[in-house]
Amino acid sequence: KTFSLGLAFGIGELSALISIFFFPLSTIARKWQSHKLNNYESTFLILIIAAFINLFISFFLGEKLHLEQFSSNVILLLIILGLQNVLVLFFLNFAFEKVEIVVGSVILCLETAFGIIVSIILYKEIPTFKEFVGGILIVISAFLIRPKITKKIERNPKRFYFNKSIIR
């Protein structure tokens, strides 16, 4: 009988753990971005730079591009996923321009709970008790921060609502 509490680590888990360090840095970095660039320009430049970095890392690690495996379905899926990445980055840039990092980060935690729901619906994966409780705790914490968000909106409504003066 094992007493690991389900904490087995492989390269996938390690990669996910490393991404936990870099993702918050990207949200914090949004506050450092110049106001000379709007969200569209910022999103475009970040994705171009990321594409070159990914290309460099792939060549450095010796990964090869297997063009023979590409079909029209794969290309269509890659286009859809690329557009999805653009939308994610754009809305993150837009959101963190308007909301404090702490508030936005708690809201982003809902991504985990949504991932559990999608895995149940699409992949018929049944979450373990720990995963289910973790998802519930995340949803509860997002709702508990709601009064803090409401107070901030009442103090400074222009900061949180879209209006024409925000467009540059």
Rosetta constraint file for C-alpha pairs under 8 A:
AtomPair CA 4 CA 8 HARMONIC 7.03 0.50
AtomPair CA 9 CA 13 HARMONIC 5.50 0.50
AtomPair CA 9 CA 14 HARMONIC 6.53 0.50
AtomPair CA 10 CA 14 HARMONIC 6.16 0.50
AtomPair CA 11 CA 15 HARMONIC 6.03 0.50
AtomPair CA 12 CA 16 HARMONIC 6.26 0.50
AtomPair CA 13 CA 17 HARMONIC 6.15 0.50
AtomPair CA 14 CA 18 HARMONIC 6.22 0.50
AtomPair CA 15 CA 19 HARMONIC 6.22 0.50
AtomPair CA 16 CA 20 HARMONIC 6.41 0.50
AtomPair CA 17 CA 21 HARMONIC 7.07 0.50
AtomPair CA 18 CA 22 HARMONIC 6.79 0.50
AtomPair CA 19 CA 23 HARMONIC 5.89 0.50
AtomPair CA 20 CA 24 HARMONIC 7.02 0.50
AtomPair CA 21 CA 25 HARMONIC 6.98 0.50
AtomPair CA 22 CA 26 HARMONIC 6.47 0.50
AtomPair CA 23 CA 27 HARMONIC 6.68 0.50
AtomPair CA 24 CA 28 HARMONIC 6.14 0.50
AtomPair CA 24 CA 105 HARMONIC 7.83 0.50
AtomPair CA 25 CA 29 HARMONIC 5.92 0.50
AtomPair CA 26 CA 30 HARMONIC 6.56 0.50
AtomPair CA 27 CA 31 HARMONIC 7.56 0.50
AtomPair CA 27 CA 92 HARMONIC 7.52 0.50
AtomPair CA 27 CA 93 HARMONIC 7.91 0.50
AtomPair CA 27 CA 96 HARMONIC 6.94 0.50
AtomPair CA 27 CA 101 HARMONIC 7.08 0.50
AtomPair CA 28 CA 32 HARMONIC 7.28 0.50
AtomPair CA 28 CA 101 HARMONIC 6.70 0.50
AtomPair CA 29 CA 33 HARMONIC 6.54 0.50
AtomPair CA 30 CA 93 HARMONIC 6.32 0.50
AtomPair CA 30 CA 96 HARMONIC 6.53 0.50
AtomPair CA 30 CA 97 HARMONIC 7.12 0.50
AtomPair CA 31 CA 96 HARMONIC 7.24 0.50
AtomPair CA 31 CA 97 HARMONIC 6.89 0.50
AtomPair CA 33 CA 37 HARMONIC 7.87 0.50
AtomPair CA 37 CA 41 HARMONIC 5.79 0.50
AtomPair CA 37 CA 42 HARMONIC 5.95 0.50
AtomPair CA 38 CA 42 HARMONIC 6.09 0.50
AtomPair CA 38 CA 168 HARMONIC 6.73 0.50
AtomPair CA 39 CA 43 HARMONIC 5.95 0.50
AtomPair CA 39 CA 90 HARMONIC 6.37 0.50
AtomPair CA 39 CA 93 HARMONIC 6.07 0.50
AtomPair CA 39 CA 94 HARMONIC 6.24 0.50
AtomPair CA 40 CA 44 HARMONIC 6.21 0.50
AtomPair CA 40 CA 90 HARMONIC 6.77 0.50
AtomPair CA 41 CA 45 HARMONIC 6.13 0.50
AtomPair CA 42 CA 46 HARMONIC 6.10 0.50
AtomPair CA 42 CA 93 HARMONIC 7.86 0.50
AtomPair CA 43 CA 47 HARMONIC 6.18 0.50
AtomPair CA 43 CA 86 HARMONIC 7.09 0.50
AtomPair CA 43 CA 89 HARMONIC 6.14 0.50
AtomPair CA 43 CA 90 HARMONIC 5.55 0.50
AtomPair CA 43 CA 93 HARMONIC 7.34 0.50
AtomPair CA 44 CA 48 HARMONIC 6.21 0.50
AtomPair CA 45 CA 49 HARMONIC 6.14 0.50
AtomPair CA 46 CA 50 HARMONIC 6.02 0.50
AtomPair CA 47 CA 51 HARMONIC 6.01 0.50
AtomPair CA 47 CA 86 HARMONIC 7.63 0.50
AtomPair CA 48 CA 52 HARMONIC 6.47 0.50
AtomPair CA 49 CA 53 HARMONIC 6.25 0.50
AtomPair CA 50 CA 54 HARMONIC 6.02 0.50
AtomPair CA 51 CA 55 HARMONIC 6.10 0.50
AtomPair CA 52 CA 56 HARMONIC 6.12 0.50
AtomPair CA 53 CA 57 HARMONIC 6.13 0.50
AtomPair CA 54 CA 58 HARMONIC 6.02 0.50
AtomPair CA 55 CA 59 HARMONIC 6.30 0.50
AtomPair CA 56 CA 60 HARMONIC 6.05 0.50
AtomPair CA 57 CA 61 HARMONIC 6.04 0.50
AtomPair CA 58 CA 62 HARMONIC 6.16 0.50
AtomPair CA 58 CA 63 HARMONIC 5.20 0.50
AtomPair CA 58 CA 64 HARMONIC 7.65 0.50
AtomPair CA 59 CA 63 HARMONIC 5.88 0.50
AtomPair CA 59 CA 64 HARMONIC 7.53 0.50
AtomPair CA 66 CA 70 HARMONIC 7.42 0.50
AtomPair CA 70 CA 74 HARMONIC 5.80 0.50
AtomPair CA 70 CA 75 HARMONIC 6.67 0.50
AtomPair CA 71 CA 75 HARMONIC 6.24 0.50
AtomPair CA 72 CA 76 HARMONIC 6.03 0.50
AtomPair CA 73 CA 77 HARMONIC 6.07 0.50
AtomPair CA 74 CA 78 HARMONIC 6.12 0.50
AtomPair CA 75 CA 79 HARMONIC 6.20 0.50
AtomPair CA 76 CA 80 HARMONIC 6.24 0.50
AtomPair CA 77 CA 81 HARMONIC 6.09 0.50
AtomPair CA 78 CA 82 HARMONIC 5.92 0.50
AtomPair CA 79 CA 83 HARMONIC 6.21 0.50
AtomPair CA 80 CA 84 HARMONIC 6.18 0.50
AtomPair CA 81 CA 85 HARMONIC 6.21 0.50
AtomPair CA 82 CA 86 HARMONIC 6.36 0.50
AtomPair CA 83 CA 87 HARMONIC 6.26 0.50
AtomPair CA 84 CA 88 HARMONIC 6.16 0.50
AtomPair CA 85 CA 89 HARMONIC 6.18 0.50
AtomPair CA 86 CA 90 HARMONIC 6.02 0.50
AtomPair CA 87 CA 91 HARMONIC 6.03 0.50
AtomPair CA 88 CA 92 HARMONIC 6.07 0.50
AtomPair CA 89 CA 93 HARMONIC 6.10 0.50
AtomPair CA 90 CA 94 HARMONIC 6.15 0.50
AtomPair CA 91 CA 95 HARMONIC 5.82 0.50
AtomPair CA 92 CA 96 HARMONIC 6.00 0.50
AtomPair CA 93 CA 97 HARMONIC 6.22 0.50
AtomPair CA 94 CA 98 HARMONIC 6.76 0.50
AtomPair CA 95 CA 99 HARMONIC 6.02 0.50
AtomPair CA 95 CA 104 HARMONIC 7.43 0.50
AtomPair CA 96 CA 100 HARMONIC 6.56 0.50
AtomPair CA 96 CA 101 HARMONIC 6.50 0.50
AtomPair CA 96 CA 104 HARMONIC 6.74 0.50
AtomPair CA 98 CA 159 HARMONIC 5.85 0.50
AtomPair CA 98 CA 160 HARMONIC 5.67 0.50
AtomPair CA 99 CA 103 HARMONIC 6.69 0.50
AtomPair CA 99 CA 104 HARMONIC 6.11 0.50
AtomPair CA 99 CA 159 HARMONIC 7.89 0.50
AtomPair CA 99 CA 160 HARMONIC 6.96 0.50
AtomPair CA 100 CA 104 HARMONIC 6.16 0.50
AtomPair CA 101 CA 105 HARMONIC 5.86 0.50
AtomPair CA 102 CA 106 HARMONIC 6.38 0.50
AtomPair CA 103 CA 107 HARMONIC 6.43 0.50
AtomPair CA 103 CA 145 HARMONIC 7.36 0.50
AtomPair CA 103 CA 149 HARMONIC 7.14 0.50
AtomPair CA 104 CA 108 HARMONIC 6.12 0.50
AtomPair CA 105 CA 109 HARMONIC 6.38 0.50
AtomPair CA 106 CA 110 HARMONIC 7.40 0.50
AtomPair CA 106 CA 141 HARMONIC 7.47 0.50
AtomPair CA 106 CA 142 HARMONIC 5.86 0.50
AtomPair CA 106 CA 145 HARMONIC 7.79 0.50
AtomPair CA 107 CA 142 HARMONIC 5.81 0.50
AtomPair CA 109 CA 113 HARMONIC 7.50 0.50
AtomPair CA 109 CA 138 HARMONIC 6.47 0.50
AtomPair CA 109 CA 142 HARMONIC 7.63 0.50
AtomPair CA 110 CA 114 HARMONIC 6.13 0.50
AtomPair CA 110 CA 138 HARMONIC 6.39 0.50
AtomPair CA 110 CA 139 HARMONIC 6.22 0.50
AtomPair CA 110 CA 142 HARMONIC 7.18 0.50
AtomPair CA 111 CA 115 HARMONIC 6.01 0.50
AtomPair CA 112 CA 116 HARMONIC 6.43 0.50
AtomPair CA 112 CA 135 HARMONIC 6.80 0.50
AtomPair CA 112 CA 138 HARMONIC 7.87 0.50
AtomPair CA 113 CA 117 HARMONIC 6.50 0.50
AtomPair CA 113 CA 135 HARMONIC 4.70 0.50
AtomPair CA 113 CA 136 HARMONIC 7.40 0.50
AtomPair CA 113 CA 138 HARMONIC 6.87 0.50
AtomPair CA 113 CA 139 HARMONIC 6.94 0.50
AtomPair CA 114 CA 118 HARMONIC 6.17 0.50
AtomPair CA 115 CA 119 HARMONIC 6.04 0.50
AtomPair CA 116 CA 120 HARMONIC 6.34 0.50
AtomPair CA 116 CA 127 HARMONIC 7.07 0.50
AtomPair CA 116 CA 131 HARMONIC 7.93 0.50
AtomPair CA 116 CA 132 HARMONIC 7.97 0.50
AtomPair CA 116 CA 135 HARMONIC 7.35 0.50
AtomPair CA 117 CA 121 HARMONIC 6.34 0.50
AtomPair CA 118 CA 122 HARMONIC 5.79 0.50
AtomPair CA 118 CA 123 HARMONIC 7.64 0.50
AtomPair CA 119 CA 123 HARMONIC 5.09 0.50
AtomPair CA 119 CA 124 HARMONIC 6.34 0.50
AtomPair CA 119 CA 125 HARMONIC 5.59 0.50
AtomPair CA 119 CA 126 HARMONIC 7.87 0.50
AtomPair CA 120 CA 124 HARMONIC 4.58 0.50
AtomPair CA 120 CA 125 HARMONIC 4.86 0.50
AtomPair CA 120 CA 126 HARMONIC 5.92 0.50
AtomPair CA 120 CA 127 HARMONIC 7.61 0.50
AtomPair CA 121 CA 125 HARMONIC 7.87 0.50
AtomPair CA 127 CA 131 HARMONIC 5.58 0.50
AtomPair CA 127 CA 132 HARMONIC 5.90 0.50
AtomPair CA 128 CA 132 HARMONIC 6.18 0.50
AtomPair CA 129 CA 133 HARMONIC 6.13 0.50
AtomPair CA 130 CA 134 HARMONIC 6.00 0.50
AtomPair CA 131 CA 135 HARMONIC 6.10 0.50
AtomPair CA 132 CA 136 HARMONIC 6.28 0.50
AtomPair CA 133 CA 137 HARMONIC 6.16 0.50
AtomPair CA 134 CA 138 HARMONIC 6.25 0.50
AtomPair CA 135 CA 139 HARMONIC 6.34 0.50
AtomPair CA 136 CA 140 HARMONIC 6.16 0.50
AtomPair CA 137 CA 141 HARMONIC 6.09 0.50
AtomPair CA 138 CA 142 HARMONIC 6.28 0.50
AtomPair CA 139 CA 143 HARMONIC 6.42 0.50
AtomPair CA 140 CA 144 HARMONIC 6.11 0.50
AtomPair CA 141 CA 145 HARMONIC 6.38 0.50
AtomPair CA 142 CA 146 HARMONIC 6.78 0.50
AtomPair CA 145 CA 149 HARMONIC 6.57 0.50
AtomPair CA 146 CA 150 HARMONIC 6.14 0.50
AtomPair CA 147 CA 151 HARMONIC 6.20 0.50
AtomPair CA 148 CA 152 HARMONIC 6.41 0.50
AtomPair CA 149 CA 153 HARMONIC 6.26 0.50
AtomPair CA 150 CA 154 HARMONIC 6.24 0.50
AtomPair CA 151 CA 155 HARMONIC 6.29 0.50
AtomPair CA 152 CA 156 HARMONIC 6.18 0.50
AtomPair CA 152 CA 157 HARMONIC 7.73 0.50
AtomPair CA 153 CA 157 HARMONIC 4.75 0.50
AtomPair CA 153 CA 159 HARMONIC 7.57 0.50
AtomPair CA 153 CA 160 HARMONIC 6.26 0.50
AtomPair CA 156 CA 160 HARMONIC 7.37 0.50
AtomPair CA 157 CA 161 HARMONIC 6.32 0.50
AtomPair CA 158 CA 162 HARMONIC 7.50 0.50
AtomPair CA 158 CA 163 HARMONIC 7.46 0.50
AtomPair CA 162 CA 166 HARMONIC 6.92 0.50
AtomPair CA 163 CA 167 HARMONIC 7.54 0.50
